[in-house]
């Protein structure tokens, strides 16, 4: 996959430390699910995949529920931190503002924002009830997206672009995405995104979808699930 992990938006970034006392338990809850994703290879880095770039990222809302579009502040893992087996607060940044039409982000933290930041912001703008976004890479789900009836973005649309933001909004309006809370990225190999009102809800959506995909694999190939595809 070409240009995996490359930031495709403009950004104004202030390099500064983040205060865990202000962020509170939200960080720990998000890190816990990121740990689960790392153990299940839904986030990580493999020299044989995606030109060796890290893959997957996570975020959580930290601002007021009543914040307006483009100002729904959230904490997100920074660019190319996916390969880090253990992460600290320095591997996150705060997104303070974002505008998919201008293709622009304002952020602060020790690290620059994830290349998927614009997609996360777009998902938060779908509904004030969305509090967590998990972006995983999993061929098991992605190759069975049609069997799983997952809403899927157009294969011609690249990740991290205004066009991807528009695709996410289209899926929310015209498919079952509001209910399923999970979709596949048609033009982003193995890319799957789940969201929810809490880390636990988003995580359960993601892992539940993974279990359904493995069940289909079992049906297709027999009981030997060790033959991952």
N, C-alpha and C positions, 0 to 999 in steps of 0.2 A: 504494500500500500504506500503510495508516494506521499511524501511530506507529512508523515505521521507525527503528531505532537507539535506541529508548527503553529505559532500564534498568527492568526489571520486578521486580527482587528487592531485598531489603534488604541493606545491606552496611555493614561496619565497615572503613573505609579509613584507613590511615596514610600520610600524604603524606611520602615520603622518596625519596632517590635510590637507584638500583640499582647494584650493583658489577659491572661487566663482567668483572673478574678472577675473581669467584666463579662467574659464569654460564658463562664460558669460550666454547668454540667453538659451543655450542648456539645462541647468539644469532645468530652469523654464518650458520649453516646455515639458520635459520628466515628471517632477513632475505633471504637469497638466493632462497628460494622465494616469499617475499612479493613480491620484485622481479619474478619471472617472472609471478606472478599479476597484478601491476599492468600489465605489458606486454601481457598477453592479456585485459585488462579483466575479469578474474575478481574483482578487488577494486578499489575506486576510488570516484568520486563524479561524478554527472552531474545537472545541474539538471533534466533532463527525466525522471529516473527516481526513484522512491521518495520523492517530495516533496523531492528535492534532498539527501536524507541520504546519508552515506557508507555503503558496503556492503562486506561481506566482512571476515574477521578470521582470524588464525592464532595457534597456540599450540604450546608444547613442554613436556614434563615436565622438571622440574629437580630434583625430590626423589628420595629413595631408592626403588628399584623395589619394595621390600617394604612401602611405606607403605599404611595401611589406607584403606578407603572414606572419601571426604570429606576426605582429608588427602594426596591425591596432588598435591603442589605443582606448579604449572605457571606458565610465563611466557606472557602473552597480550597482544596489542595492545589499547590502551586505547579507551575509548568515543570514537567519531567521529574516529578517526585514519585511516580508510580513504581519505579524500580527499588525504592527505599524499603527495606524489609520492616524497619521501625520508623515511625514518623513522630515529629515533635511539633510544637506550635510554630516553629520557624519554617515548617513545610506547608503552612497555610497562609492565605492572605484574605483580607476582607474586601469584598466588592461593594463599593458605596453607591455607585451609579453605573448604568449601562444603557445603551441605546442601539438596538439592532439596526435601525434604519441608517444611523450615522456610522455604524460599525465601530463603536467607541465604548471604552470602559474606564472608570476611575477606581483605583484600588490602592491598598496600603498593606504593608507587611514586609518581612525579610526576603520574600521571594515573589516573582512576578506571577500573574494569574494563569491558570490552566488554559490551554488552547480551546477547551470546550466551555469556557465561561459564558459566552453569549447564549449558548443553548440552555445552560442552567438558568440564566436570567429570564429567558423567554418562558421556560416552564414555570418559574415562580410567578410570572405575570399572568399565567392562565387562570389562577385562582389563589386567593389569600389563604386558603386551607392547605396549600402545598408548602411543606416546611423542609423537606429533604429530597435531594436528587442523588441517585447512584448511577454512575455510568460504568458499565462493565464491558469486557470483551469476552465473548464465549461462542466459539463455533458450534457448540452443541445446540444452543438456542437459535443462533443466527441462520444456520442451514435448514432449520425446521420452522422458520418464521411463518411460512404459509400454512403448514399443517397446524400450527399453534394459533393461527388466525390473528397474528400480531399486527396492529397498525404499523405501517412501514413507510418511511420517507422515500421520496423519489430517488432512484439509483443515480441520477445525474446530479444530485445536489451534494456538495462537499460539506464536511463537518466544519463547525466554527465560523460559518458565514451568515450573512443576512438572509440568504436563500434558505439555509437550514432553519433559521428562526421562523421564517414564513411557513415552511413545511410543517413544523411542530404545531403552529397555530391552526393550520389546515386540518391536521389529524385530529386535533382536539374538537374542532367544530363538526367534522364530517364522519368520524369513526367512533368506535367504542372506547377511545383512549381515556375519556373522563372516568369511565368505570373500571377499565382494566389497569390503568396507571403504569403501563409498560409498553414500549414500542421498540422496533428495530430501525436501525439506520441503514437504509438500502444501499447507499453509496459509501459506507464506512465499514469496511470488512470486520465482521464479528461484533460490531457495536450494538449494544442493548442498553436502554435507559429505563429505569424504574423510579417512581417517585411516590411520596405519601405524606401523611400528616406528622409522621415521626420517623426516626431511624428504624425502629422496629417494623413499622408498617411497610416502609419502602423495601427494607431487607427481606421481609416475608414475601412481598410481591416478586422480588427478584429470584429468591431461592425456590419459591413455589413454581415459577416459570421454568427454572432449571430442572426441577424434578419432573415436570410434565414433559420436557424435552427428552430427558433420559428414559422416561416411560415409552416414548415414541421410538427411541433408539432400540430399546429392548424388544419392542414389537417388530421392528424392522430386521434386527440382526440376531435375535435370540437372547437368551438370558445373560450371556457374557458381556456385561456392561464395561468390563475392562478394555474392550475394543472401542476406545473413544474415537468419535468422528465428528 
